[in-house]
Amino acid sequence: MTLYTSEDLKIDEQTYFNQFVSAVSSALNLSINVEYPTSLTVTTLLQKGLFEGMTLALEAKIFEPEVLKILLLRAHKAAMWLVNELPNDALDDDLIALKGATKTLTQSAEAEQAVEEKQTQEDEEASETKDAESGMAGLGALFE
């Protein structure tokens, strides 16, 4: 017969809590990667699908209203790049006027895009953290 002391039976609650949170996070990650929809993962799966669909539509140049806006912006950006690369004597007066304004607008647009991307990334991280923290109740929801 084996006798266990109180040291043998001592449980570190923080370690087990951290392991449980890690397990829930891994389960959510698995559910998303195998595209298993649950109440906790359906929003993320829809966002992922939207992003992948938009990427495919852009690469295939499918002329849908949302895609056209982006394709036109890309074409405009390429045209403005070309305008900025050409010497002024190869351009008409309207393009010369655009040349200076384009540099300022491009810098502003790039700064705004960087801020938006950072905000989106922070929102996603906060959502993942929230999912992991509330995941204790959600582990069973993965297998509904």
C-alpha positions as CSV (number, residue, x, y, z in Angstrom):
1,M,0.0,0.0,0.0
2,T,1.3,3.4,-1.0
3,L,1.0,6.4,1.3
4,Y,0.7,9.8,-0.2
5,T,1.8,12.9,1.7
6,S,0.3,16.4,1.4
7,E,3.2,17.4,-0.8
8,D,2.4,14.6,-3.2
9,L,-1.2,15.7,-3.4
10,K,-0.5,19.5,-3.6
11,I,-2.0,21.0,-6.8
12,D,-0.6,24.2,-8.3
13,E,-3.9,25.9,-9.4
14,Q,-2.2,28.5,-11.5
15,T,-0.4,25.9,-13.5
16,Y,-3.5,23.9,-14.2
17,F,-5.4,27.0,-15.1
18,N,-2.7,28.0,-17.6
19,Q,-2.7,24.5,-19.1
20,F,-6.5,24.6,-19.4
21,V,-6.5,28.0,-21.1
22,S,-3.8,26.7,-23.4
23,A,-5.8,23.6,-24.2
24,V,-8.9,25.7,-25.0
25,S,-6.8,28.0,-27.2
26,S,-5.4,25.0,-29.1
27,A,-8.9,23.5,-29.5
28,L,-10.2,26.8,-31.0
29,N,-7.2,26.9,-33.3
30,L,-7.8,23.3,-34.4
31,S,-11.5,24.0,-34.9
32,I,-10.7,27.0,-37.1
33,N,-8.0,25.2,-39.1
34,V,-10.2,22.2,-39.9
35,E,-13.1,24.6,-40.5
36,Y,-15.4,23.0,-38.0
37,P,-18.1,25.6,-37.3
38,T,-19.3,26.2,-33.8
39,S,-20.8,29.2,-32.0
40,L,-17.3,30.3,-31.0
41,T,-15.6,29.9,-34.4
42,V,-18.2,30.8,-37.0
43,T,-17.4,34.5,-36.9
44,T,-13.7,33.8,-37.4
45,L,-14.4,31.3,-40.2
46,L,-16.7,33.8,-42.0
47,Q,-14.0,36.5,-41.8
48,K,-11.4,34.0,-43.0
49,G,-13.7,33.0,-45.9
50,L,-14.4,36.6,-46.8
51,F,-10.7,37.5,-46.8
52,E,-9.8,34.4,-48.9
53,G,-12.6,35.1,-51.3
54,M,-11.6,38.7,-51.8
55,T,-8.0,37.7,-52.4
56,L,-9.1,35.1,-55.0
57,A,-11.3,37.6,-56.7
58,L,-8.5,40.2,-56.8
59,E,-6.0,37.7,-58.2
60,A,-8.5,36.4,-60.8
61,K,-9.6,40.0,-61.6
62,I,-13.3,39.1,-61.2
63,F,-15.3,42.3,-61.9
64,E,-17.6,42.6,-58.9
65,P,-18.3,46.0,-57.4
66,E,-16.2,45.5,-54.3
67,V,-13.3,44.0,-56.3
68,L,-13.6,46.7,-59.0
69,K,-12.9,49.5,-56.4
70,I,-9.7,47.8,-55.3
71,L,-8.6,47.0,-58.9
72,L,-9.2,50.6,-59.9
73,L,-7.2,51.9,-56.9
74,R,-4.4,49.5,-57.9
75,A,-4.5,50.8,-61.5
76,H,-4.6,54.4,-60.4
77,K,-1.6,53.8,-58.1
78,A,0.4,52.2,-60.9
79,A,-0.5,55.1,-63.2
80,M,0.6,57.6,-60.6
81,W,3.8,55.7,-60.0
82,L,4.5,56.0,-63.7
83,V,3.7,59.7,-63.7
84,N,6.2,60.2,-60.9
85,E,8.9,58.3,-62.7
86,L,8.6,60.2,-66.0
87,P,10.4,63.5,-66.4
88,N,8.2,66.7,-66.5
89,D,8.9,67.3,-70.2
90,A,7.1,64.0,-71.0
91,L,4.0,65.0,-69.2
92,D,1.2,67.5,-69.9
93,D,0.3,70.3,-67.4
94,D,-2.4,68.3,-65.7
95,L,-0.1,65.4,-65.0
96,I,2.6,67.7,-63.7
97,A,0.1,69.2,-61.3
98,L,-0.9,65.7,-60.1
99,K,2.8,64.7,-59.8
100,G,3.4,66.8,-56.7
101,A,0.0,66.1,-55.2
102,T,0.3,62.4,-55.7
103,K,3.4,62.1,-53.4
104,T,1.6,63.9,-50.6
105,L,-1.6,61.8,-51.0
106,T,0.4,58.6,-51.2
107,Q,2.2,59.3,-48.0
108,S,-1.1,60.1,-46.2
109,A,-2.8,57.1,-47.6
110,E,0.0,54.8,-46.5
111,A,0.0,56.2,-43.0
112,E,-3.8,55.8,-42.8
113,Q,-3.5,52.2,-44.1
114,A,-0.8,51.4,-41.5
115,V,-3.0,52.7,-38.7
116,E,-6.0,50.7,-39.9
117,E,-3.9,47.5,-40.2
118,K,-2.6,48.0,-36.7
119,Q,-6.1,48.6,-35.3
120,T,-7.4,45.5,-37.1
121,Q,-4.6,43.4,-35.7
122,E,-5.2,44.7,-32.2
123,D,-8.9,44.0,-32.5
124,E,-8.2,40.4,-33.7
125,E,-5.7,39.8,-30.8
126,A,-8.3,41.2,-28.3
127,S,-10.9,38.9,-29.8
128,E,-8.6,35.9,-29.6
129,T,-7.7,36.7,-26.0
130,K,-11.4,37.1,-25.1
131,D,-12.1,33.8,-26.8
132,A,-9.3,32.1,-24.8
133,E,-10.4,33.7,-21.5
134,S,-14.1,32.8,-22.1
135,G,-13.0,29.4,-23.5
136,M,-13.5,27.5,-20.3
137,A,-17.2,27.4,-21.0
138,G,-16.6,27.1,-24.7
139,L,-14.5,23.9,-24.7
140,G,-17.6,21.8,-24.7
141,A,-19.2,24.0,-27.3
142,L,-16.6,22.9,-29.8
143,F,-18.2,19.5,-30.1
144,E,-21.9,20.6,-30.2
